[in-house]
Amino acid sequence: MMRLLAILSFCFVSLFSQAAGKQKIIDANNLYPQIKMETSHGLIIVELDRVKAPIAVNNFLFYVISGEYNNTIFHRVISDFVVQGGGYDANFIPKREHDTIFNESGNGLKNTFGSIAMARQYDPHSSIRQFYFNVGENTSLDPGRSWGYTVFGSVTFGEEVLEKMAASETDFHEGQGWPDVPLEPIVLIKATLLPEDYIHQETP
C-alpha cells in the first residue's frame, strides 16, 4: 500500500511539474493542502484539492507562501452568490500579478456553497490571482457547453465567517466605478499554509 502511494505521489508531482511550468512546486507531496485565512471577520480554513486542480492549487499556494494575499481585501460581495478578493490592497491598488493559468473547470468540482474558485475575465484561461468563495449554489458557474470557473477547494472551518462576509452591506464605489463593494472593508489579514498533519481544534 505504501509503495502504491509513493508511486501515485511521484506521478502527481510529475503532473504538477508539467502543469506549473517554471513555477516551483509547493508542498508537492501534500495532495490536500490546508490554508488558514485570518480575516477581519474571523478565521477560515480551506482545504485545497491538488488531485483535481493541480495548476490552480499550486498557483494559489505560490501567492500564499510569498505573502501576496496578506492585507488584501474582498472587494466584491454579492449575497447568495460570491465573495471575491485577492487582487487589491485596502486602497484598491492592484497587487502584483504573475502569469495566467489554464482553466481546470472540467475537474468535477462544483461551485457549491463554501467552495473556493478562481476568478477570471471572459477569456476562460485568464485567471491570475483573484479568487472567490461561493456563498450560494452557483451551477451557472460550472462548465457546460462552454468553460466554467475552476473550483480548487472548499471551506472546512469558518462557514459562519463566510456567511457574515456575504451579509455585508455594499454599495457602488465611485472611485473604482464598481458595484457590490463592501462599505466596511473586509480584509484578508494573513493567509498561511498549514503543516500537512494539522488538525483544527476549536478552543473551549
Backbone as a chain_set.jsonl record, in Angstrom:
{"seq": "MMRLLAILSFCFVSLFSQAAGKQKIIDANNLYPQIKMETSHGLIIVELDRVKAPIAVNNFLFYVISGEYNNTIFHRVISDFVVQGGGYDANFIPKREHDTIFNESGNGLKNTFGSIAMARQYDPHSSIRQFYFNVGENTSLDPGRSWGYTVFGSVTFGEEVLEKMAASETDFHEGQGWPDVPLEPIVLIKATLLPEDYIHQETP", "coords": {"N": [[0.833, -1.202, 0.0], [1.891, 1.261, 0.832], [3.88, 1.5, -1.041], [2.38, 1.816, -3.355], [1.14, 4.271, -2.81], [3.394, 5.888, -2.815], [4.177, 5.704, -5.477], [1.952, 6.865, -6.715], [2.152, 9.409, -5.621], [4.545, 10.268, -6.761], [3.763, 10.354, -9.435], [1.834, 12.37, -9.347], [3.408, 14.543, -8.579], [5.021, 14.774, -10.831], [3.074, 15.475, -12.686], [2.315, 17.949, -11.613], [4.659, 19.372, -12.023], [4.8, 19.554, -14.8], [2.451, 20.96, -15.271], [2.796, 23.382, -13.942], [4.92, 24.612, -15.13], [7.482, 26.913, -15.1], [7.059, 27.551, -12.51], [7.704, 26.975, -9.111], [7.1, 23.869, -7.472], [5.0, 23.649, -4.812], [4.933, 22.409, -1.537], [4.809, 19.73, -2.42], [4.239, 16.972, -1.961], [1.896, 16.917, -0.615], [-1.348, 16.295, -1.098], [-3.705, 17.504, -0.406], [-3.555, 20.357, 0.567], [-3.845, 22.632, 3.356], [-5.117, 25.832, 4.088], [-4.868, 28.531, 6.258], [-6.869, 31.263, 6.817], [-6.778, 34.348, 8.097], [-9.067, 36.666, 8.762], [-10.678, 39.929, 8.819], [-13.155, 39.407, 9.732], [-13.047, 37.02, 11.018], [-11.814, 33.599, 11.439], [-10.978, 31.423, 8.769], [-10.626, 28.202, 7.405], [-9.323, 26.506, 4.693], [-9.449, 23.69, 2.6], [-7.504, 22.538, 0.009], [-7.699, 20.982, -3.241], [-5.544, 19.165, -4.716], [-5.44, 16.989, -6.36], [-7.509, 17.178, -8.219], [-7.293, 19.771, -9.177], [-4.54, 20.666, -9.926], [-3.022, 22.771, -11.097], [-4.308, 25.211, -10.44], [-4.219, 25.009, -7.641], [-1.433, 24.986, -7.04], [-0.743, 27.466, -8.033], [-2.26, 29.156, -6.352], [-1.083, 28.521, -3.884], [1.445, 29.55, -4.327], [1.041, 32.334, -4.229], [0.187, 32.479, -1.61], [2.396, 31.57, 0.057], [4.272, 33.474, -0.559], [3.321, 35.659, 0.663], [1.636, 37.331, -0.672], [-1.116, 37.529, -0.538], [-1.639, 38.649, 1.874], [-3.113, 41.202, 3.807], [-4.919, 41.999, 1.841], [-8.056, 42.848, 0.229], [-11.521, 41.802, 0.26], [-13.18, 42.622, -2.358], [-15.524, 42.46, -3.74], [-18.754, 41.63, -3.104], [-21.551, 39.693, -3.172], [-24.586, 38.856, -2.027], [-25.689, 35.526, -1.476], [-24.33, 34.697, -3.681], [-21.314, 35.331, -4.504], [-18.18, 35.892, -2.732], [-15.538, 37.8, -3.325], [-12.019, 38.201, -3.771], [-8.499, 38.98, -3.188], [-7.017, 40.505, -4.987], [-6.478, 43.222, -4.528], [-5.197, 45.884, -2.45], [-6.057, 47.634, 0.632], [-6.411, 50.183, -0.282], [-7.34, 49.91, -2.773], [-5.39, 49.462, -4.615], [-3.948, 47.654, -7.195], [-2.537, 44.422, -6.678], [0.631, 42.763, -7.206], [0.874, 40.795, -10.137], [1.242, 37.543, -11.605], [1.779, 35.066, -14.132], [-1.016, 34.093, -16.247], [-3.236, 31.254, -15.787], [-4.071, 27.877, -16.803], [-7.417, 26.871, -17.457], [-9.181, 24.767, -15.327], [-11.778, 23.886, -15.074], [-13.273, 21.648, -15.738], [-12.93, 19.609, -13.89], [-14.625, 18.232, -12.214], [-15.256, 19.269, -9.721], [-17.607, 21.358, -8.101], [-19.331, 24.557, -8.175], [-20.412, 25.033, -5.458], [-21.927, 25.985, -2.289], [-19.512, 27.313, -0.104], [-17.293, 26.455, -1.476], [-14.113, 27.203, -3.026], [-12.893, 29.141, -5.698], [-11.286, 30.05, -8.824], [-11.258, 33.368, -9.935], [-11.944, 35.022, -13.058], [-11.552, 36.663, -16.298], [-13.469, 37.24, -19.315], [-12.13, 35.599, -21.128], [-11.485, 32.204, -20.908], [-9.089, 31.233, -19.87], [-7.876, 33.127, -18.24], [-7.401, 33.46, -15.539], [-5.61, 34.684, -12.731], [-4.718, 35.705, -9.979], [-6.854, 36.46, -8.401], [-9.551, 35.22, -6.436], [-12.578, 33.508, -5.456], [-15.14, 32.884, -3.013], [-17.823, 30.69, -3.085], [-21.017, 31.558, -2.117], [-23.447, 30.595, -2.46], [-25.498, 28.269, -4.312], [-24.08, 27.867, -7.099], [-24.617, 26.912, -9.905], [-24.531, 27.959, -12.43], [-21.963, 28.759, -12.85], [-20.512, 26.532, -13.31], [-18.909, 24.283, -15.67], [-20.289, 23.701, -18.935], [-21.589, 23.649, -21.992], [-19.723, 25.441, -22.54], [-16.652, 26.842, -21.17], [-16.265, 26.757, -17.606], [-15.802, 27.997, -14.262], [-12.907, 27.524, -12.372], [-13.022, 25.43, -9.696], [-11.211, 24.765, -6.762], [-11.019, 23.884, -4.165], [-12.36, 23.801, -0.763], [-14.157, 25.25, 2.009], [-13.393, 24.204, 5.25], [-13.592, 24.96, 7.816], [-15.157, 27.648, 9.46], [-17.446, 28.487, 8.13], [-19.477, 30.097, 9.067], [-18.215, 32.52, 9.252], [-17.826, 33.097, 6.6], [-20.499, 33.375, 5.835], [-21.118, 35.655, 7.287], [-19.507, 37.523, 5.997], [-20.763, 37.494, 3.494], [-23.138, 38.712, 4.11], [-22.553, 41.343, 4.356], [-22.997, 44.895, 4.112], [-23.202, 46.562, 1.034], [-22.208, 48.838, -1.654], [-22.213, 51.046, -4.514], [-19.006, 51.852, -5.668], [-17.643, 54.83, -6.145], [-15.086, 55.764, -6.763], [-13.77, 53.589, -7.958], [-15.646, 52.773, -9.735], [-17.2, 50.519, -9.416], [-19.8, 48.175, -8.66], [-21.271, 46.594, -5.716], [-19.366, 46.731, -3.632], [-18.052, 46.28, -0.421], [-19.127, 48.371, 2.257], [-17.799, 48.61, 4.645], [-14.507, 47.722, 4.866], [-13.522, 44.379, 4.118], [-11.034, 42.458, 5.226], [-8.391, 40.345, 4.266], [-6.268, 39.4, 6.413], [-4.062, 37.722, 6.863], [-2.732, 34.921, 5.133], [-1.94, 31.552, 5.494], [0.008, 28.669, 4.877], [-0.706, 25.584, 6.191], [0.803, 23.016, 8.323], [1.205, 19.65, 7.068], [0.092, 17.673, 8.706], [-1.755, 19.0, 10.194], [-4.51, 19.443, 12.345], [-7.469, 21.006, 12.932], [-8.562, 22.314, 15.999], [-11.171, 23.467, 17.898], [-11.056, 26.072, 20.3], [-12.098, 25.88, 23.718]], "CA": [[0.0, 0.0, 0.0], [2.774, 2.416, 0.921], [4.577, 1.613, -2.326], [1.406, 2.362, -4.295], [1.003, 5.694, -2.506], [4.615, 6.557, -3.242], [4.124, 5.79, -6.938], [0.942, 7.876, -7.038], [2.704, 10.713, -5.248], [5.522, 10.627, -7.792], [3.016, 10.7, -10.649], [1.215, 13.675, -9.149], [4.46, 15.553, -8.591], [5.398, 14.949, -12.229], [1.991, 16.234, -13.307], [2.405, 19.324, -11.136], [5.814, 20.0, -12.643], [4.442, 19.877, -16.171], [1.375, 21.95, -15.27], [3.214, 24.67, -13.397], [5.968, 25.22, -15.946], [8.642, 27.385, -14.359], [6.683, 27.825, -11.122], [8.143, 25.961, -8.157], [6.04, 23.053, -6.901], [4.959, 23.982, -3.39], [4.36, 21.355, -0.684], [4.457, 18.839, -3.529], [3.737, 15.668, -1.541], [0.624, 17.095, 0.084], [-2.4, 16.364, -2.111], [-4.813, 18.325, 0.08], [-3.009, 21.401, 1.456], [-4.801, 23.455, 4.094], [-4.742, 27.228, 4.227], [-5.542, 29.299, 7.305], [-7.099, 32.647, 6.43], [-7.172, 35.229, 9.188], [-9.754, 37.807, 8.16], [-11.236, 40.911, 9.754], [-14.434, 38.864, 10.204], [-12.821, 35.766, 11.712], [-10.901, 32.605, 10.875], [-11.458, 30.451, 7.788], [-9.651, 27.212, 6.957], [-9.696, 25.971, 3.382], [-8.694, 22.53, 2.118], [-7.353, 22.572, -1.432], [-7.728, 19.666, -3.879], [-4.477, 19.128, -5.704], [-5.683, 15.883, -7.274], [-8.404, 17.604, -9.289], [-6.948, 21.1, -9.701], [-3.126, 20.879, -9.567], [-2.491, 24.053, -11.561], [-4.894, 26.27, -9.614], [-3.737, 24.874, -6.267], [-0.051, 25.432, -6.929], [-0.764, 28.911, -8.257], [-2.767, 29.769, -5.124], [-0.058, 28.357, -2.855], [2.536, 30.465, -4.649], [0.693, 33.644, -3.685], [0.097, 32.357, -0.147], [3.692, 31.5, 0.756], [5.015, 34.713, -0.811], [2.688, 36.731, 1.427], [0.963, 38.241, -1.605], [-2.526, 37.693, -0.177], [-1.742, 39.33, 3.161], [-3.624, 42.588, 3.788], [-5.742, 42.287, 0.666], [-9.467, 42.998, 0.58], [-12.58, 41.179, -0.522], [-13.696, 43.857, -2.951], [-16.81, 42.209, -4.409], [-19.593, 40.773, -2.276], [-22.935, 39.597, -3.627], [-25.279, 37.897, -1.174], [-26.171, 34.304, -2.132], [-23.58, 34.437, -4.912], [-19.876, 35.182, -4.279], [-17.323, 36.831, -2.004], [-14.357, 37.755, -4.183], [-10.898, 39.01, -3.304], [-7.158, 38.537, -3.536], [-6.354, 41.281, -6.016], [-6.257, 44.641, -4.216], [-4.992, 46.247, -1.047], [-7.157, 48.41, 1.211], [-6.558, 51.426, -1.044], [-7.749, 49.483, -4.108], [-4.235, 49.399, -5.508], [-3.772, 46.261, -7.627], [-1.35, 43.71, -6.225], [1.461, 42.205, -8.27], [0.324, 39.614, -10.795], [2.143, 36.704, -12.377], [1.18, 34.583, -15.372], [-2.339, 33.466, -16.23], [-3.16, 29.797, -15.686], [-5.018, 27.104, -17.592], [-8.71, 26.633, -16.83], [-9.4, 23.368, -14.95], [-13.164, 23.814, -14.602], [-13.866, 20.339, -16.011], [-12.338, 18.627, -12.977], [-15.657, 17.562, -11.421], [-15.606, 20.067, -8.548], [-18.72, 22.245, -8.435], [-19.445, 25.854, -7.498], [-21.409, 24.913, -4.397], [-21.641, 26.837, -1.137], [-18.309, 27.02, 0.663], [-16.151, 26.112, -2.319], [-13.264, 28.311, -3.447], [-12.644, 29.017, -7.134], [-10.506, 31.119, -9.44], [-11.958, 34.385, -10.718], [-11.328, 35.234, -14.364], [-12.235, 37.525, -17.237], [-14.233, 36.485, -20.314], [-11.223, 34.556, -21.599], [-11.534, 31.14, -19.898], [-7.765, 30.958, -19.323], [-7.354, 34.429, -17.804], [-7.236, 33.531, -14.08], [-4.253, 35.016, -12.28], [-4.568, 35.628, -8.523], [-8.114, 36.668, -7.696], [-10.341, 34.026, -6.157], [-13.852, 33.813, -4.802], [-15.882, 31.859, -2.289], [-19.237, 30.572, -3.424], [-21.916, 31.669, -0.961], [-24.721, 30.108, -2.978], [-25.351, 27.103, -5.181], [-23.875, 28.6, -8.346], [-24.455, 25.975, -11.012], [-24.269, 28.718, -13.665], [-20.523, 28.944, -12.977], [-19.918, 25.248, -13.665], [-18.794, 24.116, -17.119], [-21.354, 23.03, -19.677], [-21.161, 23.703, -23.391], [-18.578, 26.354, -22.553], [-15.805, 26.769, -19.977], [-16.77, 27.3, -16.356], [-14.824, 28.607, -13.364], [-12.181, 26.442, -11.718], [-13.098, 25.191, -8.25], [-9.986, 24.063, -6.376], [-11.021, 23.547, -2.75], [-13.58, 24.144, -0.033], [-14.013, 25.661, 3.407], [-13.6, 23.138, 6.236], [-13.867, 25.621, 9.103], [-15.422, 29.071, 9.349], [-18.563, 28.797, 7.23], [-20.235, 31.218, 9.632], [-17.466, 33.727, 8.893], [-18.168, 33.325, 5.195], [-21.875, 33.887, 5.805], [-21.057, 37.029, 7.788], [-18.984, 38.325, 4.892], [-21.778, 37.573, 2.441], [-24.222, 39.574, 4.571], [-22.042, 42.711, 4.492], [-23.671, 45.929, 3.325], [-22.376, 47.005, -0.084], [-22.709, 49.959, -2.438], [-21.393, 51.41, -5.679], [-17.795, 52.575, -5.294], [-17.468, 55.842, -7.196], [-13.683, 55.871, -7.149], [-13.412, 52.485, -8.836], [-16.701, 52.515, -10.703], [-17.631, 49.138, -9.216], [-20.897, 47.887, -7.738], [-21.101, 45.46, -4.787], [-18.165, 46.898, -2.8], [-18.42, 46.425, 0.992], [-18.954, 49.705, 2.831], [-16.719, 48.419, 5.623], [-13.58, 46.785, 4.218], [-13.308, 43.017, 4.613], [-9.599, 42.3, 4.975], [-7.662, 39.102, 4.479], [-5.098, 39.886, 7.142], [-2.925, 36.829, 6.613], [-3.003, 33.565, 4.649], [-0.81, 30.716, 5.894], [-0.015, 27.245, 4.549], [-0.6, 24.818, 7.427], [1.534, 21.747, 8.227], [0.417, 18.576, 6.455], [-0.616, 16.9, 9.73], [-2.549, 19.923, 11.012], [-5.927, 19.167, 12.602], [-8.003, 22.154, 13.663], [-9.346, 22.064, 17.209], [-11.746, 24.696, 18.427], [-10.758, 26.313, 21.702], [-13.334, 25.923, 24.504]], "C": [[0.869, 1.255, 0.0], [3.505, 2.633, -0.402], [3.662, 2.226, -3.383], [1.24, 3.859, -4.087], [2.219, 6.476, -2.974], [4.633, 6.743, -4.757], [3.138, 6.869, -7.367], [1.459, 9.274, -6.745], [3.697, 11.189, -6.293], [4.835, 11.075, -9.077], [2.402, 12.087, -10.533], [2.248, 14.781, -9.189], [4.907, 15.833, -10.016], [4.357, 15.782, -12.961], [2.059, 17.7, -12.91], [3.537, 20.061, -11.854], [5.505, 20.42, -14.072], [3.421, 21.008, -16.204], [1.873, 23.332, -14.88], [4.309, 25.357, -14.212], [7.149, 25.624, -15.086], [8.324, 27.594, -12.878], [7.081, 26.667, -10.213], [6.942, 25.194, -7.615], [6.088, 23.199, -5.388], [4.268, 22.884, -2.604], [3.911, 20.181, -1.559], [3.848, 17.506, -3.103], [2.399, 15.729, -0.814], [-0.482, 17.298, -0.951], [-3.551, 17.266, -1.703], [-4.3, 19.378, 1.062], [-4.126, 22.195, 2.128], [-4.243, 24.868, 4.272], [-5.566, 27.873, 5.342], [-5.636, 30.739, 6.842], [-7.594, 33.434, 7.634], [-7.777, 36.483, 8.563], [-10.269, 38.752, 9.241], [-12.58, 40.451, 10.313], [-14.279, 37.542, 10.949], [-11.948, 34.812, 10.914], [-11.613, 31.666, 9.91], [-10.314, 29.496, 7.479], [-10.185, 26.564, 5.683], [-8.821, 24.759, 3.075], [-8.687, 22.56, 0.597], [-7.281, 21.153, -1.995], [-6.727, 19.631, -5.03], [-4.669, 18.002, -6.723], [-6.482, 16.367, -8.48], [-8.054, 18.96, -9.893], [-5.493, 21.441, -9.391], [-2.585, 22.24, -9.962], [-2.996, 25.19, -10.676], [-4.367, 26.218, -8.191], [-2.317, 25.388, -6.132], [0.06, 26.939, -7.129], [-1.2, 29.65, -6.988], [-1.72, 29.688, -4.021], [1.116, 29.298, -3.074], [2.275, 31.847, -4.068], [0.619, 33.617, -2.155], [1.47, 32.429, 0.498], [4.55, 32.741, 0.511], [4.419, 35.898, -0.066], [1.881, 37.696, 0.581], [-0.52, 38.446, -1.299], [-2.712, 38.46, 1.128], [-2.174, 40.785, 2.968], [-4.261, 42.966, 2.449], [-7.208, 42.333, 1.101], [-10.353, 42.097, -0.283], [-13.403, 42.338, -1.081], [-15.07, 43.693, -3.597], [-17.602, 41.2, -3.589], [-21.028, 40.837, -2.784], [-23.612, 38.493, -2.834], [-25.843, 36.752, -1.994], [-25.458, 34.019, -3.451], [-22.094, 34.246, -4.602], [-19.322, 36.245, -3.335], [-15.961, 36.733, -2.672], [-13.257, 38.665, -3.664], [-9.572, 38.526, -3.863], [-6.392, 39.418, -4.484], [-5.951, 42.692, -5.661], [-5.947, 44.829, -2.737], [-6.133, 47.157, -0.597], [-7.401, 49.736, 0.498], [-6.954, 51.161, -2.494], [-6.604, 49.564, -5.13], [-4.013, 47.945, -5.898], [-2.463, 45.671, -7.11], [-0.617, 43.113, -7.423], [0.85, 40.916, -8.827], [1.417, 38.861, -11.536], [1.371, 36.175, -13.591], [-0.239, 34.071, -15.166], [-2.167, 31.951, -16.182], [-4.264, 29.139, -16.503], [-6.285, 26.817, -16.788], [-8.917, 25.136, -16.575], [-10.852, 23.127, -14.519], [-13.839, 22.476, -14.87], [-13.403, 19.242, -15.08], [-13.354, 17.892, -12.103], [-16.055, 18.295, -10.156], [-16.621, 21.131, -8.946], [-18.692, 23.538, -7.613], [-20.606, 25.824, -6.501], [-20.998, 25.784, -3.211], [-20.385, 26.362, -0.407], [-17.112, 26.607, -0.169], [-15.389, 27.379, -2.689], [-12.875, 28.078, -4.893], [-11.857, 30.214, -7.643], [-11.41, 32.074, -10.204], [-11.227, 34.544, -12.05], [-12.106, 36.272, -15.157], [-13.023, 36.65, -18.218], [-13.408, 35.346, -20.896], [-11.165, 33.454, -20.546], [-10.197, 30.857, -19.225], [-7.092, 32.234, -18.809], [-7.218, 34.551, -16.29], [-5.783, 33.832, -13.733], [-4.127, 34.815, -10.767], [-5.875, 35.822, -7.771], [-8.897, 35.366, -7.572], [-11.67, 34.453, -5.561], [-14.357, 32.604, -4.037], [-17.309, 31.855, -2.817], [-20.058, 30.654, -2.143], [-23.345, 31.368, -1.402], [-24.451, 28.867, -3.796], [-25.292, 27.613, -6.627], [-23.6, 27.67, -9.528], [-24.148, 26.69, -12.328], [-22.776, 28.94, -13.889], [-19.785, 27.652, -13.309], [-19.822, 25.123, -15.187], [-19.995, 23.383, -17.707], [-20.906, 22.934, -21.119], [-19.986, 24.662, -23.563], [-17.805, 26.208, -21.253], [-16.529, 27.349, -18.762], [-15.64, 27.961, -15.581], [-14.214, 27.513, -12.491], [-12.355, 26.437, -10.21], [-11.874, 24.375, -7.86], [-9.912, 23.736, -4.886], [-12.321, 23.945, -2.092], [-13.256, 24.514, 1.409], [-14.301, 24.476, 4.321], [-13.876, 23.693, 7.631], [-14.121, 27.096, 8.819], [-16.534, 29.419, 8.374], [-19.386, 29.974, 7.744], [-19.549, 32.549, 9.358], [-17.776, 34.102, 7.448], [-19.573, 33.901, 5.057], [-21.934, 35.333, 6.287], [-20.532, 37.965, 6.715], [-20.06, 38.567, 3.848], [-22.918, 38.508, 2.809], [-23.801, 41.032, 4.706], [-22.812, 43.679, 3.604], [-22.717, 46.447, 2.252], [-23.006, 48.198, -0.797], [-21.806, 50.148, -3.651], [-20.201, 52.232, -5.204], [-17.456, 53.552, -6.411], [-16.027, 55.923, -7.681], [-13.261, 54.803, -8.138], [-14.441, 52.244, -9.941], [-17.248, 51.104, -10.615], [-18.892, 49.091, -8.363], [-20.449, 46.837, -6.722], [-19.819, 45.518, -3.957], [-18.598, 47.075, -1.345], [-18.161, 47.84, 1.511], [-17.869, 49.69, 3.901], [-15.77, 47.375, 5.062], [-13.51, 45.425, 4.927], [-11.887, 42.648, 4.226], [-9.15, 40.864, 5.216], [-6.326, 39.503, 5.103], [-3.867, 39.041, 6.838], [-3.427, 35.476, 6.13], [-1.757, 32.726, 4.89], [-1.027, 29.276, 5.444], [0.234, 26.46, 5.83], [0.227, 23.547, 7.234], [0.617, 20.63, 7.725], [-0.413, 17.815, 7.476], [-1.507, 17.769, 10.615], [-3.998, 19.457, 11.12], [-6.458, 20.308, 13.454], [-8.817, 21.697, 14.86], [-9.852, 23.384, 17.739], [-11.373, 24.837, 19.899], [-12.055, 26.42, 22.482], [-13.753, 27.348, 24.816]], "O": [[0.608, 2.198, -0.747], [3.723, 3.764, -0.835], [4.093, 3.041, -4.198], [1.203, 4.628, -5.048], [2.091, 7.595, -3.471], [5.043, 7.787, -5.262], [3.425, 7.679, -8.248], [1.237, 10.206, -7.518], [3.701, 12.36, -6.672], [5.255, 12.035, -9.723], [2.435, 12.878, -11.476], [2.003, 15.841, -9.764], [5.146, 16.984, -10.38], [4.69, 16.67, -13.745], [1.887, 18.588, -13.745], [3.392, 21.221, -12.24], [5.894, 21.503, -14.508], [3.501, 21.903, -17.045], [1.421, 24.338, -15.428], [4.593, 26.538, -14.01], [7.753, 24.785, -14.417], [9.237, 27.794, -12.077], [6.814, 25.507, -10.528], [5.897, 25.78, -7.332], [7.105, 22.902, -4.761], [3.16, 22.468, -2.944], [2.782, 19.705, -1.45], [3.012, 16.962, -3.825], [1.841, 14.696, -0.443], [-0.548, 18.34, -1.602], [-4.296, 17.744, -2.558], [-4.581, 19.298, 2.258], [-5.198, 22.403, 1.558], [-3.063, 25.06, 4.564], [-6.793, 27.775, 5.365], [-4.628, 31.366, 6.515], [-8.7, 33.207, 8.126], [-7.079, 37.263, 7.915], [-10.291, 38.413, 10.424], [-13.089, 41.042, 11.265], [-15.26, 36.998, 11.456], [-11.414, 35.161, 9.861], [-12.706, 31.175, 10.192], [-9.171, 29.921, 7.31], [-11.337, 26.137, 5.613], [-7.605, 24.795, 3.265], [-9.745, 22.601, -0.032], [-6.851, 20.23, -1.304], [-7.032, 20.018, -6.159], [-4.122, 18.06, -7.824], [-6.177, 16.014, -9.619], [-8.476, 19.265, -11.009], [-5.229, 22.404, -8.67], [-1.769, 22.811, -9.239], [-2.216, 26.025, -10.217], [-4.095, 27.259, -7.591], [-2.019, 26.147, -5.21], [0.86, 27.605, -6.473], [-0.587, 30.645, -6.599], [-1.49, 30.663, -3.305], [1.713, 29.787, -2.115], [3.168, 32.463, -3.487], [0.945, 34.6, -1.49], [1.697, 33.252, 1.386], [5.457, 33.029, 1.292], [4.938, 37.011, -0.145], [1.484, 38.76, 1.056], [-1.116, 39.425, -1.747], [-3.826, 38.874, 1.45], [-1.674, 41.494, 2.095], [-4.153, 44.104, 1.992], [-7.552, 41.909, 2.204], [-9.985, 41.693, -1.386], [-14.208, 42.949, -0.378], [-15.708, 44.682, -3.96], [-17.174, 40.061, -3.402], [-21.638, 41.906, -2.821], [-23.249, 37.323, -2.958], [-26.404, 36.963, -3.069], [-25.919, 33.2, -4.247], [-21.648, 33.109, -4.451], [-19.891, 37.322, -3.161], [-15.302, 35.696, -2.593], [-13.524, 39.763, -3.177], [-9.51, 37.786, -4.844], [-5.23, 39.135, -4.777], [-5.175, 43.315, -6.386], [-6.373, 44.046, -1.889], [-7.065, 47.416, -1.359], [-8.461, 50.343, 0.648], [-6.913, 52.059, -3.336], [-6.826, 49.714, -6.332], [-3.9, 47.085, -5.025], [-1.424, 46.331, -7.106], [-1.18, 42.978, -8.51], [0.373, 40.064, -8.078], [2.382, 39.447, -12.026], [0.4, 36.798, -14.02], [-0.618, 33.671, -14.065], [-1.098, 31.426, -16.493], [-5.262, 29.771, -16.847], [-6.224, 26.554, -15.587], [-8.838, 24.331, -17.503], [-11.117, 22.258, -13.688], [-14.883, 22.193, -14.283], [-13.472, 18.064, -15.431], [-12.975, 17.013, -11.329], [-17.09, 17.982, -9.567], [-16.503, 21.737, -10.011], [-18.119, 23.602, -6.525], [-21.626, 26.49, -6.678], [-19.865, 26.26, -3.141], [-20.218, 25.174, -0.131], [-16.021, 26.425, 0.371], [-15.938, 28.48, -2.67], [-12.562, 26.952, -5.282], [-11.773, 31.251, -6.984], [-12.228, 31.649, -11.02], [-10.039, 34.237, -12.156], [-13.181, 36.707, -14.745], [-13.218, 35.46, -17.974], [-13.927, 34.255, -21.13], [-10.828, 33.733, -19.395], [-10.165, 30.301, -18.127], [-5.878, 32.394, -18.934], [-6.944, 35.643, -15.793], [-4.855, 33.311, -14.352], [-3.496, 33.856, -10.324], [-5.996, 35.394, -6.623], [-8.903, 34.531, -8.477], [-11.861, 35.616, -5.207], [-14.045, 31.459, -4.368], [-17.923, 32.91, -2.972], [-19.819, 29.904, -1.196], [-24.314, 31.826, -0.796], [-23.3, 28.459, -3.956], [-26.32, 27.767, -7.286], [-22.498, 27.645, -10.075], [-23.57, 26.095, -13.238], [-22.363, 29.273, -14.999], [-18.58, 27.667, -13.56], [-20.568, 25.781, -15.911], [-20.625, 22.555, -17.049], [-19.953, 22.221, -21.436], [-19.338, 24.684, -24.609], [-18.256, 25.524, -20.335], [-17.302, 28.301, -18.875], [-14.655, 28.422, -16.157], [-14.93, 26.677, -11.94], [-11.883, 27.344, -9.524], [-11.529, 23.406, -8.537], [-8.852, 23.352, -4.393], [-13.266, 24.37, -2.757], [-12.217, 24.135, 1.948], [-15.333, 23.819, 4.185], [-14.339, 22.972, 8.515], [-13.401, 27.721, 8.04], [-16.565, 30.529, 7.844], [-19.926, 30.754, 6.96], [-20.207, 33.583, 9.245], [-17.963, 35.274, 7.121], [-19.805, 34.808, 4.257], [-22.704, 36.139, 5.764], [-21.046, 39.07, 6.541], [-20.251, 39.689, 3.378], [-23.594, 39.04, 1.929], [-24.599, 41.87, 5.125], [-23.224, 43.336, 2.496], [-21.556, 46.737, 2.538], [-24.171, 48.528, -0.579], [-20.774, 49.491, -3.788], [-20.355, 53.183, -4.439], [-17.032, 53.147, -7.494], [-15.776, 56.127, -8.869], [-12.484, 55.072, -9.054], [-14.15, 51.599, -10.949], [-17.707, 50.547, -11.613], [-19.038, 49.888, -7.436], [-19.37, 46.26, -6.856], [-19.249, 44.481, -3.616], [-19.429, 47.936, -1.058], [-17.115, 48.431, 1.242], [-17.112, 50.651, 4.041], [-16.187, 46.245, 4.805], [-13.448, 45.341, 6.153], [-11.567, 42.536, 3.042], [-9.484, 40.252, 6.23], [-5.387, 39.891, 4.408], [-2.78, 39.563, 6.591], [-4.413, 34.947, 6.643], [-0.65, 33.131, 4.537], [-2.116, 28.727, 5.61], [1.261, 26.642, 6.484], [0.344, 23.051, 6.113], [-0.595, 20.667, 7.935], [-1.509, 17.354, 7.156], [-1.962, 17.322, 11.668], [-4.631, 19.121, 10.119], [-5.968, 20.554, 14.556], [-9.656, 20.803, 14.75], [-9.077, 24.304, 18.0], [-11.372, 23.861, 20.649], [-13.026, 26.987, 21.98], [-14.773, 27.563, 25.47]]}, "num_chains": 1, "name": "protein.A"}
